Amino acid sequence: MSIYSILTLLFFIFAIIGLWGLFAKAGYKGWYILIPFYNFYIWLKIIKKPMWWFIFILVPFINVFTIMLMIVEILKCFNKNGLGAQALSIIAPFFYLPYLAFVSKEKYIDPDKRKIVKKSAYREWADAIIFAVIAATIIRTFFIEAYTIPTSSMEKTLLVGDYLFVDKISFGPRIPMTPLSFPFAHHTLPMTENTKSYLEWIKLNYYRFPGLTTIKNNDVVVFNYPDGDTVALNMQNRSYYSIVREVGHNEVWRNKRQFGDIIARPVDKRENYIKRCIGIPGDTLQIKNQIVYINGKPLPEVGDKEFKYIVQTSDSAPVAQKMLDKFDVTEDVTQIDYDKYVITLTKETAESVKLLRNVVKVEKVIYPKGEWANYTFPFDSNYRWNEDNYGPIYIPKAGVTIPISIKNISIYRRCIEIYEHNDVKVTNGKIFINGKEATTYTFKLGYYWMMGDNRHNSADSRFWGFVPIDHIVGKAKFVWLSIAQPNPKSPTQKSFFQRLRWNKMFRLIR
């Protein structure tokens, strides 16, 4: 059992012990707290609140707020009306409730006999704001959080301008690794460009509470960008490693005006990405002519996939914007010849484009097998892969031992060295892990392979590798709002309400 499991169990036990004592001070049997549902009935009687509150106790997510309110109300029964005491009771009930229960000077006062405490307007506002911040922080950390889609990498499954909820219960909520941070900010303070929103005075090890399910192939997942542990701030937080591969180490560190400061970020403060989980721990993945194979079998298609197509027209007139709007083409169109264009389309849309009067041919772009794209992971000429023909590659599973060699160390070195914190050196054709020669390695973490549905415009695992389990944030579940972005190339500009995509709202993500 991990230290987090032990602490969680102890906190729960101490909170129960505290409520046992508080029930007794209020004139009820302390052991009533152990009876499911009846315990809340007694609690509501103690604080003299209406029984219809019980409905909210039964509603997921809402019940968290309700229990917080009930804790504050029971504090008032002990004349604890101060903002500090009430905040402490919410943050640390395992400490404060036993204190009230077992310190003799703390007396229970029936709510009907309490003196009415008149709060100033300032105090009313302070109470409301602090409670909202604490409650919302707990909700977004452990239960559910709102996200927006900033890029087109998941088109047409998720669109730029989609607002969605990410469920953190399904895969198990993750303990914050850098808990000292500004509320509701990710890694940068609001209204600043590069000021950190967190302090690293306290760093916690990775721990995830048990979830309702495990990550499965084709789940849409939000995760922290693994390659974003080190970023160049002036390059829109681009990965330091990708920039070094482009321009070289010396240029990045010498040209601060262009690249800015190079900083390292803890796991939970790296950029949030959303992709489809294509491979899970233990899978062997291969892409053959854009078809994904898992363990030798084609992966069932889920969602709408987009690829680049070459569209040849019968004349040299540019592709009409009205046609692009009609087929909901959101990616830039590239003209490669006087009558040829590269357009990003789904399979169904490509079939419709073929039927247009001035279209001669529509041909999918497929990078052939053996044509090496040196920007694809693992950036090693031994693996002549590209985005359309990739692999086979084994996705590490916790507890599984694999042989390692000079040939495959480029695939697994980052997992072993960075994610699992080992010292790796390659000397004279031999691999040394923590100073000892190694020909095998047993993984401590499970890893995942993520890809965007917009297969020719997605920064995903094909370009930076595996996603460790400790980077997983949650499961994308529900789109509640969808707003199309203004299109400067369109002949007519739509108003805000015209840009609302009503048919894309209130939908489950699949």
Buried (B, 14 or more C-beta within 10 A) or exposed (E): EEEBEEEBEEBEEBBBBBBBBBBBBBEBEBEBBEEEEEBBEBBBEBBEBEEEBBEBBEEEEEBBBBBBBBBBBBBBBBBBBEEEBBBBBBEBBBBBBBBBBBEEEBEBEEBEEBEEEEEEEEBEEBBEEBBEEBBBBBBBBBBBBEBEBEBBBBBBBBBBBBBBBBBBBBBBBBBBBBBEBBEEBBBBBEEEEEEBBBEBEEEBEBBBBEBEEEBEBBBBBBBBBBBBBBBBBBBEBBBBBBBBEEEEEEEBEEEEEEBBEBBEBBBBBBBBBBBBBBBBBBBBBBBBEBEBBBEEEEBEEBBBBBBBBBBBBEEEEEBEBEBBBEBBBBBEBEEEEEBBBBBBBBEEBBEBBEEBEEBEEBEBBBBEBEEBBEBBBBBBEEBBBBBBBBBEBBBBBBEBEBEBEEEBBBBBBBBBBBBBEBEBEEEEEEBBBEEEEBEEBEBBBBBBBBBBBBBBBBBBBBBBBBBBBBBBBBBBBBBEBBBBEEBEEEEEEEEEEEBBBEEBBEEEBE
